[in-house]
Amino acid sequence: MKNKAGRINKKRDFDNLFKNGKSKKGTFLLLKFAKNDLEVLRKAFLVSKKVSSKAVIRNRIRRRLQESLRLFSQNGLSGIDIVIVALPKIKEKNFFQINQELTGLLKKVQEL
């Protein structure tokens, strides 16, 4: 995530998103999202130690989620805040399975 304007990193933003945002759940992903007043897609990825105790695996999952979101957001996804939470089943999945599930969830978000 090179673009700092596209990040959610303040505690109040996370609190607001988890308190007032909507959610969509897949088999191994959970999306929390809410509209923002900006024309920018702001995102955050949460991969906890419950997924894996090894940082290498958690970072690999985070990179796969980032790339999948990047590929989807080329279609013009903007004006929302998204937190993508990885659930423990994700460590058994490859990039194509992650991409397929995230794309399906993001299409549902885009319809709202």
MIGUMAR-354721 format. One record per residue (C-alpha): z negated, x, y; residue number from 1. Coordinates in Angstrom, 3 decimals. Layout:
! MIGUMAR-354721
{c3:Z; c1:X; c2:Y; resi:NUM}
...
***
This chain:
! MIGUMAR-354721
{c3:0.000; c1:0.000; c2:0.000; resi:1}
{c3:1.258; c1:2.149; c2:2.812; resi:2}
{c3:1.393; c1:-0.600; c2:5.420; resi:3}
{c3:-2.108; c1:-1.002; c2:6.875; resi:4}
{c3:-1.150; c1:-4.215; c2:8.701; resi:5}
{c3:-0.522; c1:-5.835; c2:5.325; resi:6}
{c3:-3.995; c1:-5.197; c2:3.927; resi:7}
{c3:-7.066; c1:-7.358; c2:3.743; resi:8}
{c3:-9.976; c1:-4.974; c2:4.101; resi:9}
{c3:-12.617; c1:-6.675; c2:6.248; resi:10}
{c3:-15.547; c1:-8.410; c2:4.586; resi:11}
{c3:-15.190; c1:-11.482; c2:6.793; resi:12}
{c3:-11.547; c1:-11.882; c2:5.716; resi:13}
{c3:-12.539; c1:-11.741; c2:2.051; resi:14}
{c3:-15.430; c1:-14.153; c2:2.605; resi:15}
{c3:-13.188; c1:-16.589; c2:4.464; resi:16}
{c3:-10.531; c1:-16.394; c2:1.773; resi:17}
{c3:-12.933; c1:-16.951; c2:-1.111; resi:18}
{c3:-14.773; c1:-19.738; c2:0.731; resi:19}
{c3:-11.872; c1:-21.669; c2:2.272; resi:20}
{c3:-8.847; c1:-20.527; c2:0.287; resi:21}
{c3:-7.079; c1:-22.221; c2:-2.587; resi:22}
{c3:-6.620; c1:-20.673; c2:-5.997; resi:23}
{c3:-4.202; c1:-20.572; c2:-8.896; resi:24}
{c3:-5.138; c1:-19.190; c2:-12.288; resi:25}
{c3:-2.943; c1:-17.779; c2:-15.005; resi:26}
{c3:-3.868; c1:-16.353; c2:-18.387; resi:27}
{c3:-4.776; c1:-12.924; c2:-17.006; resi:28}
{c3:-4.452; c1:-13.272; c2:-13.217; resi:29}
{c3:-6.263; c1:-15.251; c2:-10.531; resi:30}
{c3:-4.772; c1:-15.761; c2:-7.064; resi:31}
{c3:-6.820; c1:-16.750; c2:-4.025; resi:32}
{c3:-4.709; c1:-17.564; c2:-0.997; resi:33}
{c3:-4.860; c1:-19.096; c2:2.466; resi:34}
{c3:-2.551; c1:-19.347; c2:5.431; resi:35}
{c3:-3.086; c1:-16.887; c2:8.259; resi:36}
{c3:-2.087; c1:-16.982; c2:11.923; resi:37}
{c3:0.040; c1:-13.877; c2:11.517; resi:38}
{c3:3.658; c1:-13.583; c2:10.414; resi:39}
{c3:2.612; c1:-10.900; c2:7.936; resi:40}
{c3:1.760; c1:-11.139; c2:4.253; resi:41}
{c3:-1.714; c1:-9.635; c2:3.887; resi:42}
{c3:-2.798; c1:-8.726; c2:0.375; resi:43}
{c3:-5.594; c1:-7.224; c2:-1.659; resi:44}
{c3:-5.921; c1:-6.385; c2:-5.339; resi:45}
{c3:-9.193; c1:-6.587; c2:-7.274; resi:46}
{c3:-9.389; c1:-4.843; c2:-10.628; resi:47}
{c3:-13.026; c1:-4.569; c2:-11.668; resi:48}
{c3:-14.762; c1:-2.388; c2:-14.206; resi:49}
{c3:-14.876; c1:-5.432; c2:-16.493; resi:50}
{c3:-11.138; c1:-4.894; c2:-17.010; resi:51}
{c3:-11.591; c1:-1.231; c2:-17.931; resi:52}
{c3:-14.232; c1:1.377; c2:-17.298; resi:53}
{c3:-11.492; c1:3.995; c2:-16.799; resi:54}
{c3:-10.180; c1:4.387; c2:-13.254; resi:55}
{c3:-6.795; c1:5.544; c2:-14.546; resi:56}
{c3:-6.202; c1:2.211; c2:-16.262; resi:57}
{c3:-7.480; c1:0.175; c2:-13.304; resi:58}
{c3:-5.199; c1:2.072; c2:-10.916; resi:59}
{c3:-2.209; c1:1.636; c2:-13.241; resi:60}
{c3:-2.819; c1:-2.125; c2:-13.276; resi:61}
{c3:-3.149; c1:-2.129; c2:-9.473; resi:62}
{c3:0.149; c1:-0.246; c2:-9.083; resi:63}
{c3:1.910; c1:-2.679; c2:-11.416; resi:64}
{c3:0.586; c1:-5.623; c2:-9.413; resi:65}
{c3:1.671; c1:-4.004; c2:-6.134; resi:66}
{c3:5.203; c1:-3.416; c2:-7.396; resi:67}
{c3:5.498; c1:-6.915; c2:-8.780; resi:68}
{c3:4.352; c1:-8.404; c2:-5.477; resi:69}
{c3:6.735; c1:-6.137; c2:-3.570; resi:70}
{c3:9.681; c1:-7.303; c2:-5.659; resi:71}
{c3:8.754; c1:-10.960; c2:-5.150; resi:72}
{c3:7.998; c1:-10.693; c2:-1.430; resi:73}
{c3:11.516; c1:-9.457; c2:-0.685; resi:74}
{c3:12.406; c1:-13.178; c2:-0.745; resi:75}
{c3:10.473; c1:-13.691; c2:2.505; resi:76}
{c3:6.902; c1:-14.448; c2:1.540; resi:77}
{c3:4.893; c1:-14.212; c2:4.777; resi:78}
{c3:2.163; c1:-15.852; c2:6.814; resi:79}
{c3:-0.454; c1:-15.940; c2:4.062; resi:80}
{c3:-3.388; c1:-13.902; c2:2.803; resi:81}
{c3:-3.460; c1:-13.256; c2:-0.946; resi:82}
{c3:-6.116; c1:-11.698; c2:-3.155; resi:83}
{c3:-4.930; c1:-10.985; c2:-6.685; resi:84}
{c3:-7.784; c1:-10.671; c2:-9.174; resi:85}
{c3:-7.016; c1:-9.091; c2:-12.543; resi:86}
{c3:-8.823; c1:-10.578; c2:-15.523; resi:87}
{c3:-9.756; c1:-8.473; c2:-18.585; resi:88}
{c3:-6.774; c1:-9.611; c2:-20.720; resi:89}
{c3:-4.392; c1:-7.814; c2:-18.349; resi:90}
{c3:-4.959; c1:-4.378; c2:-19.869; resi:91}
{c3:-3.024; c1:-5.442; c2:-22.979; resi:92}
{c3:0.049; c1:-6.495; c2:-20.959; resi:93}
{c3:3.074; c1:-4.488; c2:-19.887; resi:94}
{c3:4.811; c1:-4.571; c2:-16.494; resi:95}
{c3:7.306; c1:-7.282; c2:-17.447; resi:96}
{c3:4.581; c1:-9.654; c2:-18.628; resi:97}
{c3:2.549; c1:-8.999; c2:-15.477; resi:98}
{c3:5.627; c1:-9.500; c2:-13.303; resi:99}
{c3:6.498; c1:-12.759; c2:-15.063; resi:100}
{c3:3.014; c1:-14.250; c2:-14.626; resi:101}
{c3:2.602; c1:-13.105; c2:-11.018; resi:102}
{c3:6.056; c1:-14.425; c2:-10.111; resi:103}
{c3:5.222; c1:-17.802; c2:-11.649; resi:104}
{c3:1.957; c1:-18.041; c2:-9.734; resi:105}
{c3:3.560; c1:-16.944; c2:-6.467; resi:106}
{c3:6.284; c1:-19.574; c2:-6.811; resi:107}
{c3:3.539; c1:-22.218; c2:-7.049; resi:108}
{c3:1.919; c1:-20.763; c2:-3.927; resi:109}
{c3:5.231; c1:-20.766; c2:-2.068; resi:110}
{c3:5.722; c1:-24.480; c2:-2.825; resi:111}
{c3:2.434; c1:-25.402; c2:-1.096; resi:112}
***
